[in-house]
Amino acid sequence: MPTSPGTGRKRPTIRDVAREAGVSYATVSRVLNGREWVSPESLKAVQDAIARTGYRANPHARSLATGRSGSVAFLLTEPQHLLFEDPNFSVLLRGVAQALSDRELTLILMIAATEKERARALDYLGGRHVDGVLLVSPHSGDPLLARLVRAEVPIVACGRVLGHEQAISSVAADDRGGARAAVEHLLSVGCRRIAAITGPQDTSGGVDRLGGYLDVLAANGIEAVPERIAHGDWSRESGAAAMRLLLDRAPDIDAVFVASDAMAAATLPVLRAAGRRVPEDIRVVGFDDTGVAATTDPPLSTVRQPYDRISEEMVRLLTDVIGGRTPLAVTVPTTVVLRQSSPG
């Protein structure tokens, strides 16, 4: 029988746990593998026996027995620099890491923005080296998505995956509702010439946040002027470029709704350089509230996404999908947080 390293004592086995708990070997195995057909009494007896004996599962043996690796991939389909530049991704990564740790699952970080990276990711993920994938910032039309679906890799995405809604589970903030609330706030404080800086239009967040902006304009009889809409790609550089474009094309704007805080933060120095005061001349509202918004000058009003809940729901759904359950879509609510860039 194997020994605990450095102690010379025999390492407790499943049979030791079963003997201590007064249950069968099969019952202990079902508990350890997370299966549901165990009575509450037996479950408690096994858990108590594990605590008393100090039993620890052998990951390699468990993998051989269950066909699972005990690891999950966090797959970001954006350039690597955005992982560090955009706080959304790092906050989500931190939350997911904790949720996986709570379930004794290992996190593997993967970047798949270039064709070579996508090919490597497909080889690795399709080879069943992980039990499932947490997909972050998926873009519609990305061939990697279709290949993963065909390979029957369990996936849960952060945000709806356009074109794959029936095949890929997702957890998303209420992007459209949050955008509507932000623009309604701007109308409520007297703004009428409201511009928008969107996210990428091949992502659900980019599409839905623009949709919320357009919803409010239509509901209030305000024309959606093309010159007041500029597109970004979530990066700070794109936010600054979009703001310069808006000032050139529509210099009379009195507010701008920006689809991410990273892009919104980049608009502030552009407006300052153009002699526009925030909020006196132009109000700015972002989207995310992951930390950047409270540190800008002035601090940004924004739409808060509950990333702690999103992280937990993604991991919970993925364990369900790995277990064979039908894909689901979960939407979590957002709230508007008012700061100095557009006070109430």
C-alpha positions as CSV (number, residue, x, y, z in Angstrom):
1,M,0.0,0.0,0.0
2,P,1.4,3.5,-0.8
3,T,2.7,5.7,2.0
4,S,2.3,9.4,2.7
5,P,5.5,11.2,1.6
6,G,7.9,11.7,4.4
7,T,5.9,9.9,7.0
8,G,6.3,6.2,6.4
9,R,2.7,5.7,7.1
10,K,0.3,4.1,4.8
11,R,-1.9,6.6,2.8
12,P,-5.6,6.1,3.5
13,T,-7.5,4.4,0.7
14,I,-11.1,4.4,-0.4
15,R,-11.5,1.1,1.4
16,D,-10.3,2.7,4.6
17,V,-12.8,5.4,4.2
18,A,-15.6,2.9,3.5
19,R,-14.7,0.9,6.6
20,E,-14.6,4.0,8.8
21,A,-17.9,5.2,7.4
22,G,-19.6,1.9,7.6
23,V,-20.7,2.0,4.0
24,S,-19.7,0.1,0.8
25,Y,-16.7,0.8,-1.4
26,A,-19.2,1.7,-4.2
27,T,-20.9,4.3,-2.0
28,V,-17.6,6.1,-1.3
29,S,-16.8,6.0,-5.0
30,R,-20.1,7.6,-5.9
31,V,-19.5,10.4,-3.4
32,L,-16.0,11.1,-4.6
33,N,-17.2,11.2,-8.2
34,G,-20.0,13.6,-7.5
35,R,-22.8,11.3,-8.4
36,E,-26.3,12.1,-7.1
37,W,-27.8,8.7,-5.9
38,V,-26.3,8.8,-2.4
39,S,-28.5,9.2,0.7
40,P,-27.9,12.3,2.9
41,E,-26.9,10.0,5.8
42,S,-24.4,8.1,3.7
43,L,-23.0,11.3,2.2
44,K,-22.4,12.7,5.7
45,A,-20.9,9.5,7.0
46,V,-18.4,9.4,4.0
47,Q,-17.5,13.1,4.4
48,D,-16.9,12.6,8.1
49,A,-14.8,9.5,7.5
50,I,-12.7,11.4,4.9
51,A,-12.0,14.1,7.5
52,R,-11.0,11.5,10.2
53,T,-8.8,9.4,8.0
54,G,-7.2,12.3,6.1
55,Y,-8.0,10.6,2.7
56,R,-6.9,12.4,-0.4
57,A,-7.8,11.3,-3.9
58,N,-5.1,10.2,-6.3
59,P,-5.7,12.5,-9.3
60,H,-4.0,10.1,-11.7
61,A,-6.0,7.1,-10.6
62,R,-9.3,9.2,-10.6
63,S,-8.5,10.3,-14.1
64,L,-8.0,6.7,-15.3
65,A,-11.2,5.6,-13.6
66,T,-13.5,8.4,-14.7
67,G,-12.0,9.4,-18.0
68,R,-11.7,13.0,-16.8
69,S,-8.7,15.1,-16.4
70,G,-9.9,17.3,-13.5
71,S,-8.9,20.4,-15.4
72,V,-10.8,23.2,-17.3
73,A,-9.5,25.6,-19.9
74,F,-10.1,29.4,-19.7
75,L,-10.0,30.2,-23.4
76,L,-9.6,33.9,-24.3
77,T,-10.2,34.6,-28.0
78,E,-8.6,38.1,-27.8
79,P,-5.0,39.2,-28.2
80,Q,-2.8,38.5,-25.2
81,H,-2.3,42.1,-24.3
82,L,-6.0,42.6,-23.6
83,L,-5.8,40.0,-20.8
84,F,-3.7,42.6,-18.9
85,E,-5.0,45.8,-20.4
86,D,-8.8,45.2,-20.0
87,P,-9.7,44.6,-16.4
88,N,-12.8,42.6,-17.4
89,F,-10.7,39.6,-18.4
90,S,-8.5,39.6,-15.3
91,V,-11.5,40.0,-13.0
92,L,-13.3,37.2,-14.7
93,L,-10.2,35.0,-14.6
94,R,-9.8,35.6,-10.9
95,G,-13.4,34.7,-10.2
96,V,-13.4,31.6,-12.3
97,A,-10.1,30.4,-10.7
98,Q,-11.7,30.6,-7.3
99,A,-14.9,28.8,-8.4
100,L,-12.9,26.0,-9.9
101,S,-10.6,25.8,-6.9
102,D,-13.7,25.4,-4.7
103,R,-14.6,22.3,-6.8
104,E,-11.0,21.0,-6.8
105,L,-10.6,21.6,-10.5
106,T,-7.4,22.9,-12.2
107,L,-7.5,26.0,-14.4
108,I,-5.5,26.1,-17.7
109,L,-5.2,29.5,-19.3
110,M,-5.2,29.5,-23.2
111,I,-5.1,32.4,-25.6
112,A,-6.5,31.9,-29.2
113,A,-6.4,35.1,-31.1
114,T,-4.2,34.2,-34.1
115,E,-4.6,31.3,-36.5
116,K,-1.7,29.5,-35.1
117,E,-3.0,29.9,-31.5
118,R,-6.4,28.7,-32.6
119,A,-4.9,25.6,-34.3
120,R,-2.9,24.7,-31.2
121,A,-6.0,25.3,-29.0
122,L,-8.1,23.0,-31.2
123,D,-5.5,20.2,-31.1
124,Y,-5.2,20.4,-27.3
125,L,-8.9,20.8,-26.5
126,G,-10.1,18.3,-29.1
127,G,-7.6,15.8,-27.6
128,R,-9.7,15.8,-24.4
129,H,-6.8,17.1,-22.3
130,V,-9.4,19.1,-20.4
131,D,-12.9,18.3,-19.2
132,G,-14.4,21.5,-20.6
133,V,-13.9,25.0,-21.8
134,L,-14.8,28.4,-20.3
135,L,-14.9,30.5,-23.5
136,V,-14.3,34.3,-23.1
137,S,-15.1,37.0,-25.7
138,P,-16.2,34.7,-28.5
139,H,-16.5,36.3,-32.0
140,S,-19.2,35.1,-34.4
141,G,-17.7,33.5,-37.5
142,D,-14.6,32.3,-35.6
143,P,-14.0,28.8,-37.2
144,L,-12.6,27.6,-33.9
145,L,-16.1,27.6,-32.4
146,A,-17.6,25.4,-35.0
147,R,-14.7,23.0,-34.7
148,L,-15.0,22.7,-30.9
149,V,-18.8,22.1,-31.3
150,R,-18.2,19.4,-33.9
151,A,-15.6,17.8,-31.5
152,E,-18.3,17.8,-28.8
153,V,-16.1,19.7,-26.3
154,P,-18.2,20.8,-23.3
155,I,-18.3,24.6,-23.5
156,V,-19.8,27.5,-21.5
157,A,-19.2,31.0,-22.9
158,C,-19.2,34.4,-21.2
159,G,-21.8,36.1,-23.4
160,R,-24.0,34.6,-26.1
161,V,-22.1,32.9,-28.9
162,L,-23.8,34.4,-32.0
163,G,-24.7,31.5,-34.4
164,H,-24.2,28.8,-31.8
165,E,-26.8,29.7,-29.2
166,Q,-28.4,26.2,-29.3
167,A,-25.1,24.3,-29.0
168,I,-23.1,26.4,-26.5
169,S,-24.2,27.2,-22.9
170,S,-23.7,30.8,-22.0
171,V,-23.7,33.2,-19.0
172,A,-24.2,36.9,-19.9
173,A,-24.9,40.2,-18.2
174,D,-28.1,41.9,-19.4
175,D,-26.1,43.9,-21.9
176,R,-29.1,45.4,-23.7
177,G,-31.0,46.2,-20.5
178,G,-27.9,47.8,-19.0
179,A,-27.2,49.9,-22.1
180,R,-30.9,51.1,-22.1
181,A,-30.6,52.1,-18.4
182,A,-27.4,54.1,-19.1
183,V,-28.9,56.0,-22.1
184,E,-32.1,56.6,-20.2
185,H,-30.1,58.1,-17.4
186,L,-28.4,60.5,-19.9
187,L,-31.8,61.5,-21.2
188,S,-33.1,62.1,-17.7
189,V,-30.4,64.7,-17.0
190,G,-31.2,66.6,-20.2
191,C,-28.9,65.2,-22.8
192,R,-30.4,64.9,-26.3
193,R,-27.4,64.6,-28.7
194,I,-26.1,61.3,-27.3
195,A,-23.3,59.5,-29.1
196,A,-22.2,55.9,-28.8
197,I,-18.9,54.0,-28.9
198,T,-19.7,50.4,-29.5
199,G,-17.9,47.1,-28.9
200,P,-17.1,44.7,-31.8
201,Q,-20.2,43.9,-33.8
202,D,-19.2,40.2,-34.0
203,T,-19.7,39.8,-30.3
204,S,-23.0,39.6,-28.4
205,G,-21.9,42.3,-26.0
206,G,-21.0,44.7,-28.8
207,V,-24.3,44.0,-30.6
208,D,-26.6,44.1,-27.5
209,R,-25.1,47.3,-26.0
210,L,-25.6,49.1,-29.3
211,G,-29.1,47.7,-29.5
212,G,-29.9,49.1,-26.0
213,Y,-28.7,52.5,-27.1
214,L,-30.8,52.4,-30.2
215,D,-33.9,51.1,-28.3
216,V,-33.9,54.2,-26.1
217,L,-33.5,56.7,-29.0
218,A,-36.4,55.1,-30.8
219,A,-38.6,55.0,-27.8
220,N,-38.1,58.7,-27.3
221,G,-38.4,59.8,-30.9
222,I,-34.8,60.7,-31.3
223,E,-33.1,60.0,-34.7
224,A,-30.2,57.6,-34.6
225,V,-27.7,59.7,-36.5
226,P,-24.9,57.5,-38.0
227,E,-22.3,60.3,-37.4
228,R,-22.9,59.8,-33.7
229,I,-22.0,56.1,-33.6
230,A,-18.4,54.9,-33.7
231,H,-17.0,51.4,-33.3
232,G,-14.3,50.1,-31.0
233,D,-12.7,46.8,-30.3
234,W,-12.7,47.0,-26.4
235,S,-9.1,48.4,-26.4
236,R,-8.2,51.8,-25.0
237,E,-6.7,52.8,-28.3
238,S,-9.9,52.1,-30.1
239,G,-11.9,54.2,-27.6
240,A,-9.6,57.2,-28.0
241,A,-9.8,56.9,-31.8
242,A,-13.6,56.6,-31.7
243,M,-13.8,59.7,-29.5
244,R,-11.7,61.7,-31.9
245,L,-13.8,60.6,-34.8
246,L,-17.1,61.5,-33.0
247,L,-15.8,65.0,-32.2
248,D,-14.8,65.5,-35.8
249,R,-18.1,64.2,-37.3
250,A,-20.6,65.4,-34.6
251,P,-19.0,68.2,-32.6
252,D,-22.3,69.1,-31.1
253,I,-22.8,65.9,-29.0
254,D,-23.6,66.4,-25.3
255,A,-23.1,62.9,-24.1
256,V,-21.5,59.6,-25.1
257,F,-22.4,56.1,-24.0
258,V,-19.3,53.8,-24.3
259,A,-19.6,50.0,-24.4
260,S,-16.7,49.3,-22.0
261,D,-14.9,51.2,-19.2
262,A,-11.5,50.7,-20.8
263,M,-12.7,52.5,-24.0
264,A,-14.6,55.1,-21.9
265,A,-11.5,55.9,-19.8
266,A,-9.6,56.6,-23.0
267,T,-12.2,59.2,-24.1
268,L,-11.5,61.4,-21.1
269,P,-8.0,62.7,-22.1
270,V,-9.2,63.1,-25.7
271,L,-12.1,65.3,-24.5
272,R,-9.8,67.3,-22.2
273,A,-7.4,67.9,-25.1
274,A,-10.3,69.2,-27.2
275,G,-11.3,71.6,-24.5
276,R,-14.5,69.7,-23.6
277,R,-15.3,69.5,-19.9
278,V,-16.7,66.4,-18.4
279,P,-19.5,66.4,-17.3
280,E,-20.3,70.1,-17.9
281,D,-19.9,70.0,-21.8
282,I,-20.1,66.2,-22.4
283,R,-21.3,63.5,-20.1
284,V,-19.7,60.0,-20.3
285,V,-21.1,56.7,-19.2
286,G,-19.2,53.4,-19.6
287,F,-20.0,49.7,-19.0
288,D,-18.4,47.1,-16.7
289,D,-17.4,48.7,-13.3
290,T,-14.5,46.3,-12.7
291,G,-12.3,48.9,-11.0
292,V,-11.1,51.3,-13.8
293,A,-14.2,53.5,-13.6
294,A,-13.6,54.6,-10.0
295,T,-10.0,55.7,-10.7
296,T,-10.4,57.9,-13.8
297,D,-10.5,61.8,-13.7
298,P,-13.3,62.3,-13.3
299,P,-14.6,59.0,-12.0
300,L,-16.8,57.3,-14.6
301,S,-20.5,56.6,-14.3
302,T,-21.0,53.1,-15.6
303,V,-23.1,49.9,-15.8
304,R,-22.0,47.3,-13.3
305,Q,-21.7,43.7,-14.3
306,P,-21.7,41.2,-11.4
307,Y,-18.6,39.3,-12.3
308,D,-18.5,37.3,-9.1
309,R,-21.9,35.8,-10.0
310,I,-21.0,35.4,-13.7
311,S,-17.9,33.5,-12.8
312,E,-19.7,31.2,-10.4
313,E,-22.6,30.6,-12.9
314,M,-20.1,29.8,-15.7
315,V,-18.4,27.1,-13.6
316,R,-21.7,25.7,-12.3
317,L,-23.1,25.4,-15.9
318,L,-19.9,23.8,-17.2
319,T,-20.0,21.1,-14.6
320,D,-23.6,20.5,-15.6
321,V,-22.7,20.3,-19.3
322,I,-19.7,18.0,-18.6
323,G,-22.3,15.8,-16.8
324,G,-24.4,15.6,-20.0
325,R,-27.0,18.2,-19.4
326,T,-28.6,20.3,-22.2
327,P,-27.0,23.7,-22.9
328,L,-28.6,26.6,-21.2
329,A,-28.4,30.4,-21.4
330,V,-28.3,32.4,-18.2
331,T,-28.7,36.2,-18.0
332,V,-27.7,38.1,-14.9
333,P,-28.9,41.7,-14.1
334,T,-26.9,44.9,-14.3
335,T,-27.1,48.1,-12.4
336,V,-26.2,51.7,-13.2
337,V,-23.5,53.3,-10.9
338,L,-23.4,57.1,-11.0
339,R,-20.2,59.0,-10.5
340,Q,-18.8,62.4,-11.5
341,S,-18.6,61.9,-15.3
342,S,-22.4,61.9,-15.3
343,P,-24.0,62.5,-11.9
344,G,-27.7,62.1,-11.2
